[in-house]
Amino acid sequence: MPMLPTLLIAVLAVAALSEPAGAQIVKREPAMGAMKEGERVLVDDGSCPKGQIKEVIGGNHTKVGGKKQITRQRRCIPRR
């Protein structure tokens, strides 16, 4: 039975590294301050190359009322 916890940890690690299964797809990027820190949104605004979609990860910057200096991250990822 000691294999079960190790297998569970491995499955959870792979799931955490993959694209969010139920990630919300929107046409426009949410306004600054509208996303929670670490929240992920897929934005289909045509700014990424064909076959990719923009992933936006929410920050918590003091300029928009947050308590940290974490800025929003953007990158193009493959569509699934």
C-alpha positions in Angstrom: 0.0 0.0 0.0 2.9 2.5 0.3 2.8 3.0 -3.5 -0.7 4.6 -3.4 0.4 7.9 -1.8 3.4 8.2 -4.2 1.1 7.5 -7.2 -1.4 10.1 -5.9 1.3 12.7 -5.5 2.6 12.0 -9.0 -0.9 12.3 -10.6 -1.6 15.6 -8.8 1.8 17.0 -9.9 1.1 16.2 -13.5 -2.4 17.7 -13.3 -1.0 20.9 -11.7 1.5 21.4 -14.6 -1.0 20.9 -17.4 -3.3 23.4 -18.9 -6.3 24.1 -16.6 -9.0 21.6 -17.6 -11.9 24.0 -17.1 -10.1 27.2 -17.9 -12.4 30.0 -18.9 -12.0 31.2 -22.5 -12.8 34.9 -23.1 -12.6 37.3 -26.0 -10.9 40.1 -24.1 -8.5 40.2 -21.3 -10.2 41.1 -17.9 -9.6 44.6 -16.5 -6.7 45.2 -14.2 -7.7 44.2 -10.7 -10.5 41.9 -11.9 -8.4 38.7 -11.5 -7.3 37.0 -8.3 -3.6 36.3 -7.8 -2.8 33.1 -9.6 -6.1 32.9 -11.5 -5.7 31.7 -15.1 -7.8 32.8 -18.0 -7.5 31.9 -21.7 -8.0 34.9 -24.0 -8.9 34.2 -27.6 -8.2 37.7 -29.0 -6.1 36.8 -32.0 -2.9 38.1 -30.6 -1.2 34.7 -30.6 0.0 32.7 -33.6 -2.3 30.2 -35.3 -2.8 27.1 -33.1 -2.1 29.0 -29.9 -4.1 30.9 -27.3 -3.1 33.6 -24.8 -2.9 32.5 -21.2 -3.2 35.2 -18.6 -2.2 34.7 -15.0 -3.6 37.2 -12.5 -1.2 39.2 -10.3 -1.7 41.2 -7.1 0.1 44.5 -7.9 -0.2 47.5 -5.6 -1.1 49.7 -8.5 -4.5 48.0 -8.7 -5.2 47.7 -5.0 -3.1 44.6 -4.2 -0.7 44.1 -1.4 2.3 42.7 -3.5 4.4 43.7 -6.5 3.2 40.7 -8.5 2.3 41.7 -12.1 0.0 39.9 -14.5 1.7 37.3 -16.7 0.8 36.7 -20.4 2.1 34.0 -22.7 0.9 32.1 -25.8 0.3 28.4 -25.3 -0.8 25.6 -27.6 -4.5 25.1 -28.0 -5.9 21.7 -26.8 
